[in-house]
Amino acid sequence: MPPTSAVGDWTGAEGLHRSFDELRTSWRRNPHQMRALYVLMFVAVLPVPFLRDRMAALRRDLRRRIESGSWMTRR
């Protein structure tokens, strides 16, 4: 089954609301994984080269997905 976007074709305020709803769902479904992601994002500003490089790669991937319109795609 192909991935479906949680935001769909919605833009503006409705697109933001749908994005926030999806983030809320992710927090409820996987609170430990979401917490770990945010901890790693903040720790990545410290002088830990491997972690900084990995988080930079994740950020580049997220930016690419946002630009392509597939950032809130369910797999």
Backbone atoms as SQL, in Angstrom:
CREATE TABLE atoms (id INTEGER PRIMARY KEY, chain TEXT, resi INTEGER, resn TEXT, atom TEXT, x REAL, y REAL, z REAL);
INSERT INTO atoms VALUES
  (1, 'A', 1, 'MET', 'N', 0.844, -1.165, 0.000),
  (2, 'A', 1, 'MET', 'CA', 0.000, 0.000, 0.000),
  (3, 'A', 1, 'MET', 'C', 0.897, 1.238, 0.000),
  (4, 'A', 2, 'PRO', 'N', 0.660, 2.217, -0.870),
  (5, 'A', 2, 'PRO', 'CA', 1.508, 3.408, -0.916),
  (6, 'A', 2, 'PRO', 'C', 1.279, 4.272, 0.322),
  (7, 'A', 3, 'PRO', 'N', 2.308, 5.056, 0.720),
  (8, 'A', 3, 'PRO', 'CA', 2.144, 5.923, 1.875),
  (9, 'A', 3, 'PRO', 'C', 1.080, 6.982, 1.605),
  (10, 'A', 4, 'THR', 'N', 0.394, 7.391, 2.660),
  (11, 'A', 4, 'THR', 'CA', -0.588, 8.466, 2.539),
  (12, 'A', 4, 'THR', 'C', -0.178, 9.599, 3.452),
  (13, 'A', 5, 'SER', 'N', -0.307, 10.806, 2.974),
  (14, 'A', 5, 'SER', 'CA', 0.082, 11.968, 3.753),
  (15, 'A', 5, 'SER', 'C', -0.967, 12.272, 4.800),
  (16, 'A', 6, 'ALA', 'N', -0.518, 12.519, 6.023),
  (17, 'A', 6, 'ALA', 'CA', -1.436, 12.886, 7.099),
  (18, 'A', 6, 'ALA', 'C', -2.011, 14.277, 6.862),
  (19, 'A', 7, 'VAL', 'N', -1.302, 15.103, 6.122),
  (20, 'A', 7, 'VAL', 'CA', -1.749, 16.465, 5.858),
  (21, 'A', 7, 'VAL', 'C', -2.532, 16.530, 4.556),
  (22, 'A', 8, 'GLY', 'N', -2.250, 15.625, 3.648),
  (23, 'A', 8, 'GLY', 'CA', -2.946, 15.636, 2.368),
  (24, 'A', 8, 'GLY', 'C', -2.601, 16.883, 1.572),
  (25, 'A', 9, 'ASP', 'N', -3.583, 17.428, 0.905),
  (26, 'A', 9, 'ASP', 'CA', -3.383, 18.627, 0.090),
  (27, 'A', 9, 'ASP', 'C', -3.660, 19.906, 0.862),
  (28, 'A', 10, 'TRP', 'N', -3.924, 19.795, 2.166),
  (29, 'A', 10, 'TRP', 'CA', -4.251, 20.965, 2.960),
  (30, 'A', 10, 'TRP', 'C', -3.031, 21.868, 3.118),
  (31, 'A', 11, 'THR', 'N', -3.245, 23.153, 3.061),
  (32, 'A', 11, 'THR', 'CA', -2.192, 24.143, 3.276),
  (33, 'A', 11, 'THR', 'C', -2.679, 25.144, 4.312),
  (34, 'A', 12, 'GLY', 'N', -1.842, 26.105, 4.628),
  (35, 'A', 12, 'GLY', 'CA', -2.232, 27.161, 5.551),
  (36, 'A', 12, 'GLY', 'C', -2.568, 26.629, 6.931),
  (37, 'A', 13, 'ALA', 'N', -3.561, 27.289, 7.561),
  (38, 'A', 13, 'ALA', 'CA', -3.935, 26.942, 8.935),
  (39, 'A', 13, 'ALA', 'C', -4.392, 25.493, 9.049),
  (40, 'A', 14, 'GLU', 'N', -5.179, 25.015, 8.093),
  (41, 'A', 14, 'GLU', 'CA', -5.661, 23.631, 8.168),
  (42, 'A', 14, 'GLU', 'C', -4.500, 22.641, 8.055),
  (43, 'A', 15, 'GLY', 'N', -3.540, 22.931, 7.193),
  (44, 'A', 15, 'GLY', 'CA', -2.365, 22.073, 7.082),
  (45, 'A', 15, 'GLY', 'C', -1.576, 22.034, 8.381),
  (46, 'A', 16, 'LEU', 'N', -1.430, 23.212, 9.034),
  (47, 'A', 16, 'LEU', 'CA', -0.734, 23.256, 10.321),
  (48, 'A', 16, 'LEU', 'C', -1.486, 22.461, 11.382),
  (49, 'A', 17, 'HIS', 'N', -2.802, 22.633, 11.430),
  (50, 'A', 17, 'HIS', 'CA', -3.598, 21.886, 12.407),
  (51, 'A', 17, 'HIS', 'C', -3.441, 20.379, 12.206),
  (52, 'A', 18, 'ARG', 'N', -3.479, 19.954, 10.966),
  (53, 'A', 18, 'ARG', 'CA', -3.319, 18.526, 10.689),
  (54, 'A', 18, 'ARG', 'C', -1.917, 18.053, 11.056),
  (55, 'A', 19, 'SER', 'N', -0.907, 18.885, 10.822),
  (56, 'A', 19, 'SER', 'CA', 0.467, 18.542, 11.202),
  (57, 'A', 19, 'SER', 'C', 0.578, 18.389, 12.717),
  (58, 'A', 20, 'PHE', 'N', -0.005, 19.338, 13.458),
  (59, 'A', 20, 'PHE', 'CA', 0.032, 19.271, 14.921),
  (60, 'A', 20, 'PHE', 'C', -0.723, 18.050, 15.431),
  (61, 'A', 21, 'ASP', 'N', -1.842, 17.732, 14.793),
  (62, 'A', 21, 'ASP', 'CA', -2.585, 16.530, 15.182),
  (63, 'A', 21, 'ASP', 'C', -1.728, 15.284, 14.992),
  (64, 'A', 22, 'GLU', 'N', -0.985, 15.243, 13.896),
  (65, 'A', 22, 'GLU', 'CA', -0.126, 14.081, 13.631),
  (66, 'A', 22, 'GLU', 'C', 1.014, 14.000, 14.649),
  (67, 'A', 23, 'LEU', 'N', 1.595, 15.157, 14.999),
  (68, 'A', 23, 'LEU', 'CA', 2.643, 15.157, 16.026),
  (69, 'A', 23, 'LEU', 'C', 2.078, 14.692, 17.368),
  (70, 'A', 24, 'ARG', 'N', 0.879, 15.159, 17.717),
  (71, 'A', 24, 'ARG', 'CA', 0.238, 14.738, 18.958),
  (72, 'A', 24, 'ARG', 'C', 0.014, 13.219, 18.957),
  (73, 'A', 25, 'THR', 'N', -0.431, 12.708, 17.822),
  (74, 'A', 25, 'THR', 'CA', -0.641, 11.264, 17.701),
  (75, 'A', 25, 'THR', 'C', 0.676, 10.506, 17.881),
  (76, 'A', 26, 'SER', 'N', 1.757, 11.030, 17.294),
  (77, 'A', 26, 'SER', 'CA', 3.069, 10.394, 17.448),
  (78, 'A', 26, 'SER', 'C', 3.500, 10.373, 18.902),
  (79, 'A', 27, 'TRP', 'N', 3.268, 11.478, 19.615),
  (80, 'A', 27, 'TRP', 'CA', 3.625, 11.529, 21.035),
  (81, 'A', 27, 'TRP', 'C', 2.827, 10.512, 21.829),
  (82, 'A', 28, 'ARG', 'N', 1.544, 10.369, 21.522),
  (83, 'A', 28, 'ARG', 'CA', 0.701, 9.423, 22.259),
  (84, 'A', 28, 'ARG', 'C', 1.071, 7.978, 21.935),
  (85, 'A', 29, 'ARG', 'N', 1.412, 7.731, 20.678),
  (86, 'A', 29, 'ARG', 'CA', 1.724, 6.376, 20.223),
  (87, 'A', 29, 'ARG', 'C', 3.110, 5.925, 20.679),
  (88, 'A', 30, 'ASN', 'N', 4.092, 6.838, 20.626),
  (89, 'A', 30, 'ASN', 'CA', 5.490, 6.491, 20.933),
  (90, 'A', 30, 'ASN', 'C', 6.147, 7.562, 21.800),
  (91, 'A', 31, 'PRO', 'N', 5.676, 7.777, 23.019),
  (92, 'A', 31, 'PRO', 'CA', 6.222, 8.880, 23.826),
  (93, 'A', 31, 'PRO', 'C', 7.717, 8.735, 24.109),
  (94, 'A', 32, 'HIS', 'N', 8.192, 7.523, 24.337),
  (95, 'A', 32, 'HIS', 'CA', 9.614, 7.343, 24.641),
  (96, 'A', 32, 'HIS', 'C', 10.487, 7.644, 23.426),
  (97, 'A', 33, 'GLN', 'N', 10.045, 7.218, 22.253),
  (98, 'A', 33, 'GLN', 'CA', 10.813, 7.487, 21.038),
  (99, 'A', 33, 'GLN', 'C', 10.810, 8.979, 20.700),
  (100, 'A', 34, 'MET', 'N', 9.677, 9.631, 20.880),
  (101, 'A', 34, 'MET', 'CA', 9.609, 11.070, 20.594),
  (102, 'A', 34, 'MET', 'C', 10.480, 11.843, 21.578),
  (103, 'A', 35, 'ARG', 'N', 10.440, 11.452, 22.852),
  (104, 'A', 35, 'ARG', 'CA', 11.274, 12.107, 23.864),
  (105, 'A', 35, 'ARG', 'C', 12.750, 11.917, 23.520),
  (106, 'A', 36, 'ALA', 'N', 13.116, 10.714, 23.122),
  (107, 'A', 36, 'ALA', 'CA', 14.507, 10.437, 22.754),
  (108, 'A', 36, 'ALA', 'C', 14.941, 11.295, 21.568),
  (109, 'A', 37, 'LEU', 'N', 14.059, 11.446, 20.587),
  (110, 'A', 37, 'LEU', 'CA', 14.387, 12.277, 19.425),
  (111, 'A', 37, 'LEU', 'C', 14.684, 13.711, 19.847),
  (112, 'A', 38, 'TYR', 'N', 13.833, 14.279, 20.691),
  (113, 'A', 38, 'TYR', 'CA', 14.040, 15.658, 21.123),
  (114, 'A', 38, 'TYR', 'C', 15.289, 15.792, 21.985),
  (115, 'A', 39, 'VAL', 'N', 15.563, 14.814, 22.838),
  (116, 'A', 39, 'VAL', 'CA', 16.794, 14.845, 23.639),
  (117, 'A', 39, 'VAL', 'C', 18.000, 14.841, 22.712),
  (118, 'A', 40, 'LEU', 'N', 18.003, 13.955, 21.728),
  (119, 'A', 40, 'LEU', 'CA', 19.127, 13.894, 20.790),
  (120, 'A', 40, 'LEU', 'C', 19.282, 15.189, 20.012),
  (121, 'A', 41, 'MET', 'N', 18.176, 15.810, 19.637),
  (122, 'A', 41, 'MET', 'CA', 18.256, 17.075, 18.896),
  (123, 'A', 41, 'MET', 'C', 18.948, 18.146, 19.738),
  (124, 'A', 42, 'PHE', 'N', 18.653, 18.192, 21.038),
  (125, 'A', 42, 'PHE', 'CA', 19.277, 19.204, 21.887),
  (126, 'A', 42, 'PHE', 'C', 20.714, 18.839, 22.254),
  (127, 'A', 43, 'VAL', 'N', 20.997, 17.565, 22.422),
  (128, 'A', 43, 'VAL', 'CA', 22.354, 17.131, 22.734),
  (129, 'A', 43, 'VAL', 'C', 23.266, 17.339, 21.528),
  (130, 'A', 44, 'ALA', 'N', 22.702, 17.326, 20.339),
  (131, 'A', 44, 'ALA', 'CA', 23.502, 17.447, 19.112),
  (132, 'A', 44, 'ALA', 'C', 24.222, 18.782, 19.012),
  (133, 'A', 45, 'VAL', 'N', 23.824, 19.776, 19.794),
  (134, 'A', 45, 'VAL', 'CA', 24.537, 21.053, 19.748),
  (135, 'A', 45, 'VAL', 'C', 25.834, 20.996, 20.553),
  (136, 'A', 46, 'LEU', 'N', 26.026, 19.930, 21.325),
  (137, 'A', 46, 'LEU', 'CA', 27.260, 19.765, 22.083),
  (138, 'A', 46, 'LEU', 'C', 28.366, 19.247, 21.154),
  (139, 'A', 47, 'PRO', 'N', 29.626, 19.349, 21.594),
  (140, 'A', 47, 'PRO', 'CA', 30.731, 18.915, 20.728),
  (141, 'A', 47, 'PRO', 'C', 30.889, 17.391, 20.660),
  (142, 'A', 48, 'VAL', 'N', 29.913, 16.735, 20.062),
  (143, 'A', 48, 'VAL', 'CA', 29.959, 15.289, 19.850),
  (144, 'A', 48, 'VAL', 'C', 29.843, 15.093, 18.337),
  (145, 'A', 49, 'PRO', 'N', 30.983, 15.003, 17.637),
  (146, 'A', 49, 'PRO', 'CA', 30.964, 15.002, 16.166),
  (147, 'A', 49, 'PRO', 'C', 30.025, 13.983, 15.529),
  (148, 'A', 50, 'PHE', 'N', 30.048, 12.735, 16.005),
  (149, 'A', 50, 'PHE', 'CA', 29.190, 11.721, 15.392),
  (150, 'A', 50, 'PHE', 'C', 27.720, 12.102, 15.513),
  (151, 'A', 51, 'LEU', 'N', 27.321, 12.509, 16.713),
  (152, 'A', 51, 'LEU', 'CA', 25.925, 12.865, 16.937),
  (153, 'A', 51, 'LEU', 'C', 25.546, 14.094, 16.124),
  (154, 'A', 52, 'ARG', 'N', 26.414, 15.081, 16.085),
  (155, 'A', 52, 'ARG', 'CA', 26.136, 16.293, 15.311),
  (156, 'A', 52, 'ARG', 'C', 25.980, 15.951, 13.832),
  (157, 'A', 53, 'ASP', 'N', 26.851, 15.099, 13.304),
  (158, 'A', 53, 'ASP', 'CA', 26.769, 14.705, 11.896),
  (159, 'A', 53, 'ASP', 'C', 25.474, 13.948, 11.610),
  (160, 'A', 54, 'ARG', 'N', 25.109, 13.042, 12.519),
  (161, 'A', 54, 'ARG', 'CA', 23.885, 12.252, 12.325),
  (162, 'A', 54, 'ARG', 'C', 22.647, 13.132, 12.369),
  (163, 'A', 55, 'MET', 'N', 22.589, 14.072, 13.312),
  (164, 'A', 55, 'MET', 'CA', 21.432, 14.961, 13.409),
  (165, 'A', 55, 'MET', 'C', 21.383, 15.910, 12.209),
  (166, 'A', 56, 'ALA', 'N', 22.533, 16.316, 11.702),
  (167, 'A', 56, 'ALA', 'CA', 22.558, 17.154, 10.504),
  (168, 'A', 56, 'ALA', 'C', 21.992, 16.383, 9.315),
  (169, 'A', 57, 'ALA', 'N', 22.331, 15.097, 9.222),
  (170, 'A', 57, 'ALA', 'CA', 21.789, 14.271, 8.135),
  (171, 'A', 57, 'ALA', 'C', 20.275, 14.116, 8.284),
  (172, 'A', 58, 'LEU', 'N', 19.796, 13.904, 9.509),
  (173, 'A', 58, 'LEU', 'CA', 18.349, 13.814, 9.733),
  (174, 'A', 58, 'LEU', 'C', 17.654, 15.119, 9.348),
  (175, 'A', 59, 'ARG', 'N', 18.281, 16.237, 9.686),
  (176, 'A', 59, 'ARG', 'CA', 17.700, 17.543, 9.353),
  (177, 'A', 59, 'ARG', 'C', 17.650, 17.746, 7.842),
  (178, 'A', 60, 'ARG', 'N', 18.719, 17.368, 7.145),
  (179, 'A', 60, 'ARG', 'CA', 18.713, 17.480, 5.680),
  (180, 'A', 60, 'ARG', 'C', 17.604, 16.624, 5.069),
  (181, 'A', 61, 'ASP', 'N', 17.438, 15.411, 5.597),
  (182, 'A', 61, 'ASP', 'CA', 16.391, 14.528, 5.093),
  (183, 'A', 61, 'ASP', 'C', 15.008, 15.123, 5.356),
  (184, 'A', 62, 'LEU', 'N', 14.798, 15.667, 6.553),
  (185, 'A', 62, 'LEU', 'CA', 13.512, 16.282, 6.865),
  (186, 'A', 62, 'LEU', 'C', 13.249, 17.469, 5.943),
  (187, 'A', 63, 'ARG', 'N', 14.264, 18.299, 5.740),
  (188, 'A', 63, 'ARG', 'CA', 14.105, 19.462, 4.845),
  (189, 'A', 63, 'ARG', 'C', 13.735, 19.003, 3.440),
  (190, 'A', 64, 'ARG', 'N', 14.402, 17.942, 2.948),
  (191, 'A', 64, 'ARG', 'CA', 14.100, 17.412, 1.616),
  (192, 'A', 64, 'ARG', 'C', 12.663, 16.917, 1.557),
  (193, 'A', 65, 'ARG', 'N', 12.222, 16.221, 2.610),
  (194, 'A', 65, 'ARG', 'CA', 10.852, 15.706, 2.644),
  (195, 'A', 65, 'ARG', 'C', 9.829, 16.836, 2.723),
  (196, 'A', 66, 'ILE', 'N', 10.141, 17.893, 3.471),
  (197, 'A', 66, 'ILE', 'CA', 9.230, 19.040, 3.539),
  (198, 'A', 66, 'ILE', 'C', 9.114, 19.687, 2.168),
  (199, 'A', 67, 'GLU', 'N', 10.245, 19.889, 1.512),
  (200, 'A', 67, 'GLU', 'CA', 10.242, 20.515, 0.192),
  (201, 'A', 67, 'GLU', 'C', 9.491, 19.672, -0.842),
  (202, 'A', 68, 'SER', 'N', 9.521, 18.354, -0.675),
  (203, 'A', 68, 'SER', 'CA', 8.841, 17.482, -1.636),
  (204, 'A', 68, 'SER', 'C', 7.375, 17.267, -1.262),
  (205, 'A', 69, 'GLY', 'N', 6.976, 17.744, -0.076),
  (206, 'A', 69, 'GLY', 'CA', 5.585, 17.594, 0.343),
  (207, 'A', 69, 'GLY', 'C', 5.280, 16.261, 0.996),
  (208, 'A', 70, 'SER', 'N', 6.315, 15.498, 1.358),
  (209, 'A', 70, 'SER', 'CA', 6.073, 14.170, 1.926),
  (210, 'A', 70, 'SER', 'C', 6.543, 14.063, 3.378),
  (211, 'A', 71, 'TRP', 'N', 6.633, 15.171, 4.102),
  (212, 'A', 71, 'TRP', 'CA', 7.207, 15.133, 5.441),
  (213, 'A', 71, 'TRP', 'C', 6.299, 14.487, 6.474),
  (214, 'A', 72, 'MET', 'N', 5.006, 14.453, 6.245),
  (215, 'A', 72, 'MET', 'CA', 4.096, 13.823, 7.201),
  (216, 'A', 72, 'MET', 'C', 3.493, 12.573, 6.579),
  (217, 'A', 73, 'THR', 'N', 4.316, 11.799, 5.911),
  (218, 'A', 73, 'THR', 'CA', 3.853, 10.602, 5.232),
  (219, 'A', 73, 'THR', 'C', 3.899, 9.416, 6.177),
  (220, 'A', 74, 'ARG', 'N', 2.797, 8.707, 6.227),
  (221, 'A', 74, 'ARG', 'CA', 2.760, 7.488, 7.036),
  (222, 'A', 74, 'ARG', 'C', 3.280, 6.346, 6.195),
  (223, 'A', 75, 'ARG', 'N', 4.036, 5.474, 6.812),
  (224, 'A', 75, 'ARG', 'CA', 4.611, 4.330, 6.096),
  (225, 'A', 75, 'ARG', 'C', 3.984, 3.069, 6.568);
